[in-house]
Amino acid sequence: METTLRLLEWGAVSESATSGEPSGDAWVVRPRGSGALIAVLDALGHGSHAAEAAGIACGILTDQPEAPLPKLVQLCHAALRRSRGIAMCLVDYQPAAGRLQWVAVGNIQALHVRVGPGGRPFVTSMISRGGMIGRTLPGAAPDALPARDHDVLVLATDGVAAAFADDLPPLVRPQAMAERLMRRHRLEGDDAAILAARLRGDPS
């Protein structure tokens, strides 16, 4: 699924652990003020109950994309107390400020990639806290990074092997990147999702 917002171009792929089952790994991309909200999440386990938990969190993020990141985490945490827990990374991209802020809880892999001379990628890991939304919630103050035009974000659940970080092709289109990384680094026996987004910078 490849989509373009005014502020970014993104692509994503999700696969379930078992063919024919719904996936508990999902993503949300929504306009957020003059920027965008980008999220990838992974519900505990797989199958219909995991997909239901993921759907609850996606609904909150879709309905309230303007809310502060810590509030979104708290809302998801409260809504999932009687359901499956989830790991989640939320990113607030504000191009006019040249900034990314994020909150990541649980086993989500998130990378910021800046393309250097000759197309060489410079990769920064976006740190995730321990815990699980809906069960054990750590502090949720956002972390921040500078962001500029053509930077790339890659967010993946733990159904994608961590080695994908050493196999990034940052100059390809985001959908092609997500598909390639899923094809080459997919782990069997679990749901998996990966989202790649190329930032477009301040259009003003």
C-alpha positions in Angstrom: 0.0 0.0 0.0 1.7 3.2 -1.2 0.3 6.6 -0.3 1.4 10.2 -0.5 0.5 13.0 1.9 1.6 16.5 1.3 4.5 16.0 3.8 5.6 12.5 3.1 5.6 9.5 0.8 5.0 6.2 2.5 4.5 2.5 1.9 3.7 -0.4 4.2 3.3 -4.2 4.2 1.7 -6.4 6.8 1.6 -10.2 6.8 -0.2 -12.6 9.3 1.5 -15.5 11.0 -1.0 -17.9 9.4 -2.5 -17.5 5.9 -6.1 -16.5 6.1 -5.9 -15.1 9.7 -6.2 -11.4 10.4 -3.0 -9.7 11.5 -2.4 -8.0 14.9 0.4 -5.9 13.4 -0.8 -2.6 11.9 0.0 1.0 11.0 -1.6 4.4 11.0 -0.6 7.5 9.0 -2.7 10.7 9.5 -2.3 14.4 9.0 -1.4 16.1 12.3 -1.7 19.9 12.3 1.0 21.1 9.8 2.7 17.7 10.1 1.8 14.0 10.3 1.3 11.2 12.8 3.0 7.9 11.9 2.5 4.8 13.9 3.3 1.1 13.8 1.9 -1.4 16.4 2.1 -5.0 17.3 -0.5 -6.7 19.4 0.5 -9.6 21.6 0.2 -12.9 19.9 -1.6 -13.3 16.6 -5.0 -14.2 15.2 -8.4 -12.6 15.7 -7.9 -11.4 19.3 -4.6 -9.7 18.4 -6.3 -8.1 15.4 -9.1 -6.8 17.6 -6.6 -5.2 20.0 -4.7 -3.6 17.1 -8.0 -2.3 15.8 -8.8 -0.6 19.1 -5.5 1.2 19.1 -5.7 2.2 15.4 -9.2 3.6 16.1 -7.9 5.9 18.8 -5.0 7.1 16.7 -7.2 7.7 13.7 -9.9 9.6 15.7 -7.5 11.8 17.7 -4.3 12.4 15.6 -3.9 15.9 17.1 -3.6 14.7 20.7 -0.1 14.9 22.4 1.9 11.7 22.0 1.8 10.9 25.7 -2.0 11.3 25.8 -2.4 8.9 22.8 -0.3 6.3 24.7 -2.4 6.7 27.8 -5.7 6.5 25.8 -4.5 3.2 24.2 -3.3 1.9 27.5 -6.6 2.5 29.2 -8.6 1.0 26.3 -6.5 -2.2 26.2 -6.5 -3.1 29.9 -9.1 -5.8 29.2 -7.6 -6.8 25.9 -4.3 -7.9 24.5 -1.3 -5.6 25.2 0.5 -3.9 22.3 3.9 -2.6 21.4 3.7 0.7 19.6 5.8 3.5 18.1 4.3 6.9 17.5 6.1 9.5 15.5 5.1 13.2 15.2 6.7 14.8 12.1 6.7 18.6 12.0 8.5 19.7 8.9 8.3 23.5 9.6 10.2 22.9 12.9 12.6 20.4 11.2 11.8 17.9 14.0 10.7 14.4 14.7 9.3 13.5 18.1 8.5 9.9 19.1 7.4 7.6 21.8 8.1 3.9 21.5 6.9 1.2 24.0 7.8 -2.4 23.7 9.5 -4.4 21.0 9.2 -2.1 18.0 12.1 -1.4 15.7 12.4 2.2 14.5 15.1 3.8 12.4 15.8 7.3 11.1 17.9 7.2 7.9 19.7 10.2 6.4 21.2 9.7 2.9 24.8 10.9 2.7 27.2 11.4 -0.1 27.0 8.7 -2.7 23.7 7.4 -1.3 25.3 6.1 1.8 22.7 5.7 4.6 23.5 7.1 8.1 21.2 5.3 10.5 20.0 6.4 13.9 18.0 3.9 16.1 14.9 5.5 17.7 15.0 4.1 21.2 12.1 2.1 22.5 11.2 1.8 26.2 10.3 -1.5 27.8 6.8 -2.4 28.9 3.6 -3.1 27.0 0.7 -0.7 26.4 -2.4 -2.1 28.2 -0.3 -3.9 30.8 2.9 -2.2 32.0 3.4 1.4 30.9 6.7 3.2 31.4 7.2 6.9 31.3 6.1 8.3 27.9 7.9 11.7 27.5 8.7 12.0 23.8 12.3 11.8 22.4 13.3 14.0 19.5 15.5 14.2 16.4 16.2 16.8 13.8 14.5 16.0 10.5 15.0 17.3 7.0 13.8 16.8 3.4 14.4 13.3 2.0 15.2 11.7 5.4 13.6 8.2 5.7 11.8 6.5 8.6 11.5 2.7 8.8 9.3 1.2 11.5 9.0 -2.5 11.9 7.4 -5.0 14.3 9.4 -8.0 15.8 8.1 -10.3 13.0 10.9 -8.6 10.9 14.4 -9.6 11.8 16.6 -6.9 13.3 19.2 -7.5 10.5 17.0 -5.4 8.2 18.8 -2.4 9.6 21.9 -3.4 7.7 20.0 -3.8 4.4 18.4 -0.4 3.8 18.1 0.8 0.3 17.2 4.5 1.1 17.0 5.8 -2.5 14.2 3.5 -3.6 10.5 4.3 -3.3 9.1 3.6 0.2 6.7 0.9 -0.9 9.5 -0.9 -2.8 11.7 -0.6 0.3 9.0 -2.0 2.6 8.3 -5.0 0.3 12.0 -5.7 -0.1 12.7 -5.7 3.6 9.7 -7.9 4.3 10.7 -10.4 1.6 14.3 -10.6 2.8 13.9 -10.4 6.6 10.5 -11.8 7.5 10.5 -14.2 10.5 8.2 -17.2 10.4 5.5 -17.9 13.1 4.5 -14.3 13.9 2.6 -11.4 12.4 4.8 -8.8 10.8 4.5 -5.2 9.6 6.9 -2.7 8.2 6.4 0.9 7.2 8.8 3.1 5.3 8.3 6.9 4.8 10.3 9.5 3.0 10.0 13.0 4.5 9.3 15.8 2.2 10.4 18.8 4.3 8.5 22.1 4.8 6.5 22.8 1.7 5.9 26.5 2.6 
